[in-house]
């Protein structure tokens, strides 16, 4: 099962990279299976890759928070 999650993450990463029009939420299809695979296998390299990728994935989701009240929270999370 852990290898299957890793292969799903790899396939989703290829589709995300080669996709013409991808949405910000599509990067979750890479980070979630990669996190499950890294957690199940326990490899430090996979865990560090997941941490690196999830930081950028969460930062790319911030434009989806449109209201001014939420914008303060959005920028205080990354300050």
Secondary structure, 3 states (H helix, E strand, C coil): CHHHHHHHHHHHHHHHHHCCCCCHHHHHHHHHHHHHHHHHHCCHHHHHHHHHHHHHHHHHHHHHCCCHHHHHHHHHHCC
